[in-house]
Amino acid sequence: MIDPNDIDSDCCRSSLDKKKVYTSKFNELFLSNDVPKNITVFDTTLRDGEQTPGVALTCDDKIRIAKALDELGVNVIEVGFPASSQGEKDAAKAIMNLGLNSKVCGLARSVKSDIDAVADCGLNYVHTFIATSDSHLKYKLKMTQDEVLERAVSAVEYARSRGLEVEFSCEDATRTSLEFLKKMHIAVQEAGVNRINVPDTVGTISPIAMEYLIRELKTVTKVPISVHCHDDFGMAVANTLSAVRGGAEQIHATINGMGERAGNASLEEAVLALMAFYNAETTINTKMIGPTCKLVSRLFGYPIPANKAIVGKNAFAHESGIHVHGVLNDPSTYEAFGPELVGVERNIVLGKHSGTHSIKEKLNEYGVVLDDERIAQVVDKIKDLADSGKEIDDAELVALASHFAEQHESKHINLDEFAVFTGVKTTPTAVVTLDINGEKRTGTSIGIGPVDAAINAIKTVMGNVFRLEEYCLNAITGGSDSLCEVMVKISKDGKGKAVSVGKGVGSDIVQTSVDATMEALDRLYSRLE
């Protein structure tokens, strides 16, 4: 163990050094030589994950997910519970026939017919179980401990006789007495089990207790120990890590943490944490994590929460100007690892916390270069829009930048005040005050709509010396909250000569139309002068 006084840095490279993962150097204080260095990943997305309320996968769905899990690099795919339905049998057979690199496993109760269902599908791996906690014995099974032990031993022996690799679980293990749990482990080992799983079926154990439990079970368990954690208290991944620290060599997990109630340990979180904090190795191709999580999300019909660790859309999103500046200089300042490690992308978010660096970086992606003055104008506009609840996307940013890049610096005519009144059974009426070479003039007018009324009011102030030749309105992204882009073309005295064009970009159609008209008007008079 490292002396705490030797810790002189807030982060260090983990075993993923070549992939640039930065974690707290204090983790080194708790590295243990007896933590398994190679962890097997048992994925149960297609079995326990499908037990998520409202999820029912088709055979084709299961095949697509199984292929993705195989490409991801999981060691074992639990494809379902063959004894439960013909559809489960068909899916298990179809996946087994794919010839995947991953082992294909089926779930079975400690009943011969369930085990037969797994073997008859052509699978060579069975995960069989029986409950062992006092609660389950009394209220569900109505059996004694001796009866349960005998049933478990018979199931393991029968599965072995059918040539199956056997993993056995004491359901609700974390609420089973330690004495009986050890007795069960010894008995199924003698029956020839290949590995024993320890399920935290109701997610009720704490991380420190999980480590203790696994260490105790290791004193009598000579086959590899696996662990299956549920997230009822939000501890599934933490308990999984603690189990590995206690000596577990295999973890059960699901993509996106899917599963009944609050779900299971999230595969993507558990795998990254094992590699980063314990220097443990898995066969997972981390670059396939993002695509696999998106596929499962789509087929399950469960969106990935924006703040989901590893793969949520906000996991690598930065809005704060300080954060963006740091990340652009060196990602380790505000990222534990880069998005490319897990097959997703970094996102610079535009909002009221955005600064000059983030705006410049985003515009550079589109080849738009502005001077500092124009950048400042864009930043101020984005902050104003964000304060009103508007989110700015890339297309709208480019439109804003283009607008400010082309904007004419007013010298003669400026908008001082503006108001428009409209509604049902109300004639649209506008009031405008303009500053013309330092002299303020006010005018009012009506129109067939608020935009028409506003432009007519500007005409009134100017003495009707210009005519609107063309008006064009465009929603930049097409959404109801999209920024709009307005182009107006005016001419002096309505004779088609001395034509001037003005553009505006904003969230309000009427205001943006007025801004475009004012720009065109000022351009016109600047040219005439």
C-alpha positions, 0 to 999 in steps of 0.5 A: 500500500502507498504512503498517503504522504507520497500522493502529490497529484490529484490524478494519475493514469490507470491501467488504461494509460494508452487510452488516457483515463485519468483517475484520482491518485488516491485510488492507489492507496487501496489497490490490493494484490489479491484483487482478480486481474482478469474479470469475466463479463456475464451479460444478462441483458437478454434475460434479466434486462428483458424483465424491465417492465414494458419490454418484450423483445422479438426473436429478431431483436434478441438476435441483433442484440446478441450479435452486438454483445458478441462484438462488444466482447462479453464472455457469456450471453444469458439469452433467456429462460427457455422453459418459460415459452416457445418464443424463448426456446426459438430465440435461444436456438437461433442465437446458439446457431449464430456461432458467436465467440461468446458463450450462450447461456440459458436460465433454469430453475433447479428443476429437471424440465427447466434444465432439459429445456436449456439442453434441448435448445443446443446450449452448453451453459446453464445458469440454475438457481434456487432461493435460500433466504428465510423469507423465500423459503417461508413465503415462496418455496415453503421448503426447509433448508435441507430440502432446498440443498437437496434440490440444488445438488440434484439440479447441478448433478443432472445438468452435469449429466447432460453435458452442461457447464453449470453456474449456480445461484443461491437466489437472495443470497445477500439475505441468507444466513452466512452459515447456510450460504457456505453450506450450499456452496460446499454442497454444489461444489461437491456436485460438480458446479463450475462456478457459483453466483452470489445474487443481491436479488433485492439490492439490499447489501452495502458495498463494504458488506458485499466485500466481507461476504465474498471474502467469507465465501472464498474461504469455502468456495474453490470454484470461481465466484460470480456476482449479480447485483440489483440497483434498488439502493443505487448500489449495483455497480458499487457492490459489483466493484466491492465483490471483485475486491473481495475476490469475485472473478465474474460479474453479471451486468446489463447494458444501460443497467436494464432490469426489473425494478431499479435495474441491474449493475450497468455493464458499461459503468462496471467495466470502465470502473474495474479497468480504471480503479482496479487495473483489472482487465476484461475482454470488452471492446470499449469503443463498442460500448456507445453503439451497443447502448444505443441499440439496446435503448432503441430496441427496448424502447427506453431512452438513455437518461441524459445524465447517464454515466459513460453514455448519456448525452451529457456525459461529455457535454460542456457548457461552462466557459471555464470548463470548455476552455480547459477541455479544449486545451487538455481534456483531462481537466474536466474529463476522466477519459475521452469520449472516443474510448467508449465510442461516443462524441464530445458535445460543446453545448451553447447556453448562458454559461458558454464563453468565447472559447466554446463559441469559437471552437464550435464555429471553427468546426463549420469554417466560420471565423469571426473577429473578437468583436463579432464573437462577443456579439454572438456570445451576448446574443446566445446568452440572451436567448438562453435566459429566455429558455431557448436552446441554440443548435449548430445551424442556428449558431452558424446563422447567428454568426453569419448575421453578425459577420454581415451586419452593417454598423448603423450610422444614421437610423437606429431603433429606439422603441418598438411595440406591437398590439395584436390578438383575436378581433384586434386590429394589429397596431404598431408604435415605433420610435426611431433615432434619425441622426440624433432626432427621435421621431415616433409613428404608429400604423396598423396592418393585416398582421403584426409584421405588416403593422410594424413595417408600416409604422416604420414607413410612417416615421420615414414619411413613406419614402421607401417601399418593401420590395421583398420579404422572406421568412425562414425557420432555421431548423423547422421547430416551433422554437426555432430561430427565424431568419428574415430577409427584407429588400426595400427601395427608395420611393418605390421606383426599384432603384437604390435597392437595399437588403437587410437581414435579421436572426432571432427568436421572435418573428416580429422583432426579427422582421423589424431588425431586418427592416432597420438594417436595410433602411440604414444601409439604404440611407448610408448609400444615398448619403 
